[in-house]
Amino acid sequence: MKILFSLFSALMLSVVCLAQPQKVLADKIIGIVGDKVILKSDIENVIADKIRQGLPILDNERCLQMEQNMAVKAMVLQAEKDSLPVTDEEVEAEIDQRVRYFISYYGGKDAFEQIAGRTVYQVKEDFRQPVREQKLAQAMRNKIVDNIKVTPNEVAAYYNKIPKDSLFFYESELEVRQIVIYPKPSRELEKFAQDELLEYKRQVESGEKTFETLARLHTDDPGSKQTGGRYELNKNEKTWDPAFLTAAFLLKEGQVSRVVKSKFGYHIIQMVSRNGDDAVVRHILKIPIITEAEIAEAKSKLDSVRERIVSNKLNFGQAVEKFSDDDASKFTAGALTGKGGNTSMTIQELDKSIVGKLENLKIGDITEAEEFTDERGKKGVRILYLQSRTEPHRENLKDDYKEVSDRALEEKKNEAMEKWFIAKIPTYYIMIDPEFKACPEMQKWEIPTASAAALDNSAPKR
């Protein structure tokens, strides 16, 4: 017997649960585990959402979705029996995070509601039960596998059973650190940016031009220029600059803020609409002009920092903490990070402007200070430190022990989960609709329902 736990795990651990379209008209119960019911719409809605997002649909997709639903229901049932804690606050936070993701993904609240066929409030209510069940199932999984470890001998045994031509091939990976200084503009140029924004504010409030038009023409924010400065905010999101977020939520609908200073530059903000902690705003960003004199001053400062590092008067991590203005890498000792926060990145993951600077560097070398422009269009000066570089290679235990160990551990956890299901399935009342009985994935769930019901008093009362 084999539970497809890699798929189930992906379902359980995903931060994103797809928005469901309206319920299909002809709904029916297609499965029961204990007193937990699976509806036909539970399967069809997920598949419809995958199609809408352009995700691949496997030939046995409906069978896999049914298996995943059965597995979740079994784990939820046991989690409730074991009284595993899942709070309303945890559920609410997860729902809010998912809804914000979909609003961003579909390009706004209105577009999301149109695609979902329901209001955000209705979508949140639809999410409540599946999110709670997902949290309970994850808690149950954690209880089963959290104490499982692998020994070096087990890792070696796992590695040795992999066919040599099936071992992963790793591209060259680099670990790069940086120290960034953003030169401060002169007071005159800061005032010039502020005066520009005050003039735009006057034009909006006098009715001469719309905020959207002015944002399209004049904002220095490349991320919102095409949308007229439009963003959707949530008051509790930590990714926004605190000064920007506070100023936005002080506004009434239609009101334009005073000039607001953030770490990105200067803004004026207009509140478009607000619903509790969610809001739609527009903003115009002006980044004060940085002159060559200010760039030269920052370069001189960073060259001095570099000299202290090279002469071992200061280590790179200390220099990052003391001098770097880059929030994204300041708390990782300057390390650039890729997917999942990984500090080892392939050439393809690194910014192209960085790759060229590293070609002739040896491990431990530090570039001289150079000017650059970040993704927000802000001018800065940086030095780069090449901490490590791996050569392209076939996977081996010496260089890739952690990666192999992680997979060996996951396999051991999957085996524990399979044993758990083997032991638990016969104790639950199980019902599978005839249209799914032909699925190979359902064979493990086919047990005599009479004996199962006798073992489990959670069977539905008829």
C-alpha positions as CSV (number, residue, x, y, z in Angstrom):
1,M,0.0,0.0,0.0
2,K,1.3,3.5,-0.8
3,I,-0.2,6.8,0.2
4,L,0.7,9.5,-2.3
5,F,1.9,11.6,0.5
6,S,4.1,13.9,-1.5
7,L,1.0,15.2,-3.2
8,F,-0.9,15.3,0.0
9,S,2.0,17.0,1.8
10,A,2.0,19.7,-1.0
11,L,-1.7,20.2,-0.4
12,M,-1.3,20.5,3.3
13,L,1.8,22.7,3.4
14,S,0.8,25.1,0.7
15,V,0.1,28.6,1.8
16,V,-2.2,29.1,-1.1
17,C,-5.5,27.3,-1.3
18,L,-7.2,28.1,-4.6
19,A,-10.3,30.1,-4.6
20,Q,-13.4,28.1,-5.3
21,P,-15.9,29.0,-8.0
22,Q,-19.6,28.8,-7.3
23,K,-20.8,25.4,-6.2
24,V,-21.8,23.1,-9.1
25,L,-25.6,22.7,-9.4
26,A,-25.8,18.9,-9.1
27,D,-23.8,18.3,-5.9
28,K,-23.7,15.0,-4.1
29,I,-21.8,13.1,-1.5
30,I,-19.0,11.0,-3.1
31,G,-17.1,9.9,0.0
32,I,-17.3,9.6,3.8
33,V,-14.6,9.0,6.3
34,G,-16.1,8.6,9.8
35,D,-18.5,11.5,10.0
36,K,-16.5,13.6,7.5
37,V,-18.2,14.1,4.1
38,I,-16.6,14.7,0.7
39,L,-18.8,16.4,-1.9
40,K,-18.4,16.2,-5.7
41,S,-17.9,20.0,-5.7
42,D,-14.9,19.6,-3.5
43,I,-13.2,17.8,-6.4
44,E,-14.6,19.7,-9.3
45,N,-13.9,23.1,-7.9
46,V,-10.2,22.4,-7.4
47,I,-9.9,21.1,-10.9
48,A,-11.8,24.1,-12.4
49,D,-9.4,26.4,-10.5
50,K,-6.3,24.6,-11.8
51,I,-7.7,24.9,-15.3
52,R,-8.3,28.6,-14.8
53,Q,-4.8,29.1,-13.6
54,G,-3.3,27.2,-16.4
55,L,-1.9,24.4,-14.2
56,P,-1.5,20.9,-15.6
57,I,-4.3,18.4,-15.2
58,L,-3.2,14.8,-14.9
59,D,-5.1,11.9,-16.5
60,N,-6.0,10.6,-13.0
61,E,-6.5,14.1,-11.5
62,R,-10.0,13.3,-10.1
63,C,-8.7,10.1,-8.5
64,L,-5.8,11.9,-6.9
65,Q,-8.0,14.7,-5.6
66,M,-10.4,12.1,-4.1
67,E,-7.4,10.4,-2.4
68,Q,-6.2,13.6,-1.0
69,N,-9.6,14.5,0.3
70,M,-10.0,11.1,1.9
71,A,-6.5,11.4,3.6
72,V,-7.3,14.9,4.9
73,K,-10.7,13.7,6.3
74,A,-9.0,10.8,8.1
75,M,-6.4,13.0,9.7
76,V,-8.9,15.6,10.7
77,L,-11.1,12.9,12.3
78,Q,-8.1,11.7,14.3
79,A,-7.0,15.2,15.2
80,E,-10.4,15.9,16.7
81,K,-10.3,12.7,18.6
82,D,-6.9,13.6,20.0
83,S,-8.1,17.2,20.8
84,L,-5.2,18.7,18.8
85,P,-5.4,22.5,19.2
86,V,-6.2,24.8,16.3
87,T,-7.4,28.3,17.3
88,D,-9.9,30.6,15.6
89,E,-7.1,33.2,15.4
90,E,-4.8,30.8,13.4
91,V,-7.7,30.0,11.0
92,E,-8.6,33.6,10.5
93,A,-5.0,34.6,9.8
94,E,-4.6,31.9,7.2
95,I,-7.9,32.9,5.5
96,D,-6.8,36.6,5.4
97,Q,-3.4,35.6,3.9
98,R,-5.0,33.5,1.2
99,V,-7.6,36.1,0.2
100,R,-4.9,38.7,0.0
101,Y,-2.9,36.4,-2.3
102,F,-5.8,35.9,-4.6
103,I,-6.7,39.6,-4.7
104,S,-3.1,40.3,-5.7
105,Y,-3.0,37.4,-8.2
106,Y,-6.1,38.4,-10.0
107,G,-5.3,42.1,-10.1
108,G,-7.6,43.5,-7.5
109,K,-10.6,42.9,-5.2
110,D,-13.2,43.5,-8.0
111,A,-11.5,41.1,-10.4
112,F,-11.2,38.5,-7.8
113,E,-14.9,38.7,-6.8
114,Q,-15.9,38.5,-10.4
115,I,-13.8,35.4,-11.0
116,A,-14.9,33.8,-7.7
117,G,-18.5,34.7,-8.3
118,R,-18.9,35.9,-4.7
119,T,-17.9,38.7,-2.4
120,V,-14.6,38.6,-0.4
121,Y,-16.8,38.1,2.7
122,Q,-18.5,35.1,1.2
123,V,-15.2,33.6,0.0
124,K,-13.8,33.9,3.5
125,E,-16.8,32.0,4.8
126,D,-16.3,29.3,2.2
127,F,-12.6,29.0,3.2
128,R,-13.4,28.6,7.0
129,Q,-14.1,24.9,7.1
130,P,-11.4,23.7,4.6
131,V,-8.8,25.9,6.3
132,R,-9.6,24.6,9.7
133,E,-9.5,21.0,8.4
134,Q,-6.2,21.7,6.7
135,K,-4.8,23.1,10.0
136,L,-6.1,20.1,11.9
137,A,-4.7,17.6,9.4
138,Q,-1.3,19.3,9.5
139,A,-1.3,19.2,13.3
140,M,-2.0,15.5,13.1
141,R,0.8,14.9,10.6
142,N,3.2,16.9,12.8
143,K,2.2,14.7,15.8
144,I,3.0,11.5,13.7
145,V,6.3,12.6,12.1
146,D,7.9,15.5,14.1
147,N,10.1,13.2,16.2
148,I,11.4,11.1,13.3
149,K,15.1,11.5,12.5
150,V,17.6,9.9,10.1
151,T,21.0,8.6,11.0
152,P,24.1,9.0,8.7
153,N,23.8,5.2,8.0
154,E,20.2,5.7,6.9
155,V,21.2,8.6,4.6
156,A,23.9,6.5,3.1
157,A,21.6,3.6,2.5
158,Y,19.0,5.9,0.9
159,Y,21.7,7.4,-1.4
160,N,23.2,4.0,-2.4
161,K,19.8,2.6,-3.6
162,I,19.4,5.5,-6.1
163,P,20.5,4.5,-9.6
164,K,23.6,6.5,-10.5
165,D,22.1,7.8,-13.7
166,S,19.1,9.1,-11.6
167,L,21.2,11.2,-9.2
168,F,20.5,14.9,-9.4
169,F,22.8,17.1,-11.4
170,Y,23.7,20.4,-9.8
171,E,24.5,23.6,-11.7
172,S,27.2,25.9,-10.3
173,E,25.9,27.7,-7.2
174,L,27.3,30.8,-5.6
175,E,26.9,32.4,-2.2
176,V,27.2,36.2,-2.5
177,R,27.0,38.9,0.2
178,Q,26.7,42.6,-0.2
179,I,27.0,45.9,1.6
180,V,24.8,48.7,0.2
181,I,24.8,52.4,0.9
182,Y,22.0,54.6,-0.5
183,P,23.4,58.1,-0.8
184,K,21.4,60.8,0.8
185,P,20.2,63.5,-1.5
186,S,20.9,67.2,-0.8
187,R,18.3,69.1,1.2
188,E,17.5,71.2,-1.9
189,L,16.7,68.2,-4.0
190,E,14.6,66.6,-1.2
191,K,12.6,69.9,-1.0
192,F,12.2,69.9,-4.8
193,A,10.7,66.3,-4.7
194,Q,8.3,67.4,-1.8
195,D,7.3,70.5,-3.7
196,E,6.5,68.4,-6.8
197,L,4.2,66.2,-4.7
198,L,2.5,69.2,-3.1
199,E,1.7,70.6,-6.6
200,Y,0.2,67.2,-7.6
201,K,-1.9,67.2,-4.4
202,R,-3.1,70.7,-5.3
203,Q,-4.1,69.6,-8.8
204,V,-6.1,66.7,-7.6
205,E,-7.9,68.6,-4.9
206,S,-8.7,71.4,-7.3
207,G,-10.1,69.0,-9.8
208,E,-7.6,69.9,-12.5
209,K,-6.4,66.3,-12.9
210,T,-7.1,62.9,-11.5
211,F,-4.7,61.2,-9.1
212,E,-4.6,58.2,-11.5
213,T,-3.5,60.4,-14.4
214,L,-0.8,62.2,-12.4
215,A,0.5,58.8,-11.1
216,R,0.8,57.4,-14.6
217,L,2.7,60.4,-15.7
218,H,5.0,61.2,-12.8
219,T,5.4,58.4,-10.2
220,D,8.9,57.0,-9.8
221,D,7.4,53.6,-8.7
222,P,7.8,51.2,-11.7
223,G,5.6,48.6,-10.0
224,S,2.5,50.8,-10.1
225,K,3.1,53.3,-12.9
226,Q,0.9,51.4,-15.4
227,T,-2.0,51.1,-12.9
228,G,-2.0,54.8,-11.9
229,G,-0.3,54.2,-8.6
230,R,-2.9,51.6,-7.4
231,Y,-2.1,49.2,-4.6
232,E,-4.3,47.0,-2.3
233,L,-3.3,47.0,1.3
234,N,-4.1,45.2,4.5
235,K,-3.5,47.0,7.7
236,N,-1.8,44.0,9.3
237,E,0.7,43.3,6.5
238,K,4.3,43.6,7.6
239,T,5.7,44.0,4.1
240,W,4.7,47.6,3.8
241,D,6.7,50.5,5.0
242,P,5.2,51.4,8.4
243,A,5.1,55.2,7.7
244,F,3.3,54.6,4.4
245,L,0.8,52.1,5.9
246,T,0.0,54.4,8.9
247,A,-0.5,57.4,6.7
248,A,-2.8,55.5,4.3
249,F,-5.1,54.2,7.0
250,L,-5.6,57.7,8.4
251,L,-7.3,58.8,5.2
252,K,-11.0,58.9,4.4
253,E,-12.2,57.8,1.0
254,G,-11.1,60.2,-1.7
255,Q,-8.8,62.1,0.6
256,V,-5.1,62.9,-0.4
257,S,-2.4,62.7,2.2
258,R,0.2,65.1,3.2
259,V,3.7,64.4,1.8
260,V,4.9,61.1,3.5
261,K,8.5,60.1,3.8
262,S,9.3,56.3,3.6
263,K,12.4,54.3,3.1
264,F,11.7,54.5,-0.7
265,G,11.4,58.3,-1.0
266,Y,8.5,60.7,-0.7
267,H,4.8,60.0,-1.4
268,I,1.4,61.4,-1.6
269,I,-1.4,58.8,-1.1
270,Q,-5.1,58.8,-2.0
271,M,-7.6,56.5,-0.3
272,V,-9.7,55.0,-3.0
273,S,-11.9,52.6,-0.9
274,R,-11.7,50.9,2.4
275,N,-13.3,47.8,4.0
276,G,-12.2,47.3,7.5
277,D,-8.5,46.4,7.5
278,D,-8.4,46.2,3.7
279,A,-8.0,49.2,1.5
280,V,-7.4,50.3,-2.1
281,V,-5.0,53.3,-2.4
282,R,-3.1,55.2,-5.1
283,H,0.2,56.8,-4.5
284,I,2.8,58.9,-6.3
285,L,6.4,58.3,-5.4
286,K,9.2,60.8,-6.0
287,I,12.7,59.7,-5.3
288,P,15.0,62.7,-4.8
289,I,17.7,63.0,-7.4
290,I,21.1,61.8,-6.4
291,T,24.1,63.8,-7.8
292,E,27.5,62.5,-8.8
293,A,29.0,64.2,-5.8
294,E,26.8,62.1,-3.4
295,I,27.6,58.9,-5.4
296,A,31.3,59.7,-5.1
297,E,31.0,60.3,-1.4
298,A,29.3,56.9,-0.9
299,K,31.9,55.1,-3.0
300,S,34.7,56.6,-0.9
301,K,33.0,55.5,2.3
302,L,32.4,51.9,1.0
303,D,36.0,51.7,-0.3
304,S,37.2,52.6,3.2
305,V,34.9,49.9,4.7
306,R,36.3,47.4,2.1
307,E,39.8,48.2,3.1
308,R,39.1,47.5,6.8
309,I,37.5,44.1,5.9
310,V,40.5,43.1,3.6
311,S,43.0,44.1,6.3
312,N,41.0,42.0,8.8
313,K,40.1,45.0,11.0
314,L,36.5,44.2,10.5
315,N,34.7,41.1,9.4
316,F,32.0,41.2,6.6
317,G,29.1,40.5,8.9
318,Q,30.0,43.2,11.3
319,A,30.4,45.7,8.4
320,V,26.9,44.7,7.1
321,E,25.4,45.4,10.5
322,K,27.2,48.7,10.9
323,F,27.0,50.2,7.4
324,S,24.5,48.5,5.1
325,D,21.3,50.3,4.2
326,D,19.8,47.2,2.5
327,D,16.9,45.9,4.7
328,A,16.6,42.7,2.6
329,S,20.1,41.5,3.4
330,K,20.9,43.4,6.6
331,F,19.7,40.6,8.8
332,T,21.3,37.8,6.8
333,A,24.8,39.1,7.3
334,G,24.5,40.6,3.8
335,A,23.6,37.3,2.0
336,L,21.6,37.5,-1.1
337,T,18.8,35.0,-1.1
338,G,16.9,33.1,-3.8
339,K,13.8,30.9,-3.7
340,G,12.8,29.8,-0.3
341,G,15.4,32.1,1.3
342,N,18.2,29.9,0.1
343,T,21.6,31.7,0.1
344,S,23.1,29.4,-2.5
345,M,21.9,30.5,-6.0
346,T,22.6,29.5,-9.5
347,I,23.8,32.0,-12.1
348,Q,20.2,32.2,-13.4
349,E,18.8,33.3,-10.1
350,L,21.3,36.1,-9.6
351,D,20.7,39.6,-10.9
352,K,22.4,39.9,-14.3
353,S,24.2,43.1,-13.1
354,I,25.8,41.1,-10.4
355,V,26.9,38.1,-12.4
356,G,29.3,40.0,-14.6
357,K,31.0,41.4,-11.5
358,L,31.7,37.9,-10.1
359,E,33.2,36.2,-13.1
360,N,36.8,36.9,-12.2
361,L,36.5,36.8,-8.4
362,K,38.0,34.1,-6.3
363,I,36.3,32.8,-3.2
364,G,36.9,35.4,-0.5
365,D,37.4,38.3,-2.9
366,I,35.5,41.6,-2.5
367,T,34.7,43.9,-5.4
368,E,35.5,47.6,-5.3
369,A,32.6,50.0,-4.6
370,E,30.3,50.4,-7.6
371,E,27.2,52.4,-8.5
372,F,24.0,50.5,-9.2
373,T,20.2,51.0,-9.5
374,D,17.9,48.7,-7.6
375,E,14.6,47.2,-8.7
376,R,12.7,50.3,-7.3
377,G,14.8,52.6,-9.5
378,K,16.8,53.9,-6.5
379,K,20.5,54.6,-6.9
380,G,22.9,53.0,-4.5
381,V,26.5,52.0,-4.1
382,R,27.6,48.4,-3.2
383,I,30.5,46.0,-2.6
384,L,30.0,42.3,-3.3
385,Y,31.8,39.4,-1.5
386,L,32.0,36.0,-3.0
387,Q,31.7,33.6,-0.1
388,S,31.5,30.3,-2.0
389,R,31.2,28.8,-5.5
390,T,30.4,25.2,-6.3
391,E,31.3,23.5,-9.6
392,P,28.6,21.7,-11.7
393,H,28.5,18.1,-10.5
394,R,26.5,14.9,-10.1
395,E,25.0,14.6,-6.6
396,N,27.3,13.0,-4.0
397,L,27.3,12.6,-0.2
398,K,30.3,14.8,0.3
399,D,29.0,17.9,-1.3
400,D,25.3,17.4,-1.1
401,Y,24.7,15.6,2.2
402,K,22.0,18.0,3.4
403,E,20.0,17.6,0.2
404,V,20.2,13.8,0.3
405,S,19.5,13.8,4.1
406,D,16.4,15.9,3.6
407,R,15.0,13.5,1.0
408,A,15.9,10.5,3.1
409,L,14.1,12.1,6.1
410,E,11.0,12.8,4.0
411,E,10.9,9.2,2.7
412,K,11.1,8.0,6.3
413,K,8.3,10.3,7.3
414,N,6.2,9.1,4.3
415,E,6.7,5.5,5.4
416,A,5.5,6.4,8.9
417,M,2.5,8.1,7.4
418,E,1.7,5.0,5.3
419,K,1.9,2.8,8.4
420,W,-0.4,5.2,10.2
421,F,-3.0,5.0,7.4
422,I,-2.7,1.2,7.3
423,A,-3.5,1.1,11.0
424,K,-6.2,3.7,11.0
425,I,-8.3,3.2,7.8
426,P,-9.9,-0.1,9.1
427,T,-11.1,1.7,12.2
428,Y,-13.1,4.3,10.3
429,Y,-16.4,4.1,8.6
430,I,-15.6,4.4,4.8
431,M,-18.0,5.1,2.0
432,I,-16.8,5.7,-1.6
433,D,-19.1,6.5,-4.5
434,P,-19.2,3.9,-7.3
435,E,-17.8,6.4,-9.8
436,F,-14.5,6.5,-7.8
437,K,-14.3,2.8,-6.9
438,A,-12.4,2.0,-10.2
439,C,-9.6,4.4,-9.1
440,P,-6.5,2.4,-8.2
441,E,-5.9,5.1,-5.5
442,M,-9.1,4.0,-3.7
443,Q,-8.1,0.3,-3.3
444,K,-6.4,1.1,0.1
445,W,-9.7,2.6,1.3
446,E,-11.9,-0.4,0.3
447,I,-12.6,-2.1,3.6
448,P,-15.8,-3.9,4.7
449,T,-18.0,-0.9,5.8
450,A,-20.0,-3.0,8.3
451,S,-16.9,-4.0,10.4
452,A,-15.5,-0.5,10.0
453,A,-18.7,1.1,11.3
454,A,-18.7,-1.3,14.2
455,L,-15.2,-0.2,15.1
456,D,-15.8,3.5,14.8
457,N,-18.7,5.2,16.5
458,S,-18.1,8.3,14.4
459,A,-19.9,6.7,11.5
460,P,-22.8,8.9,10.3
461,K,-26.1,8.0,11.9
462,R,-28.7,7.2,9.3
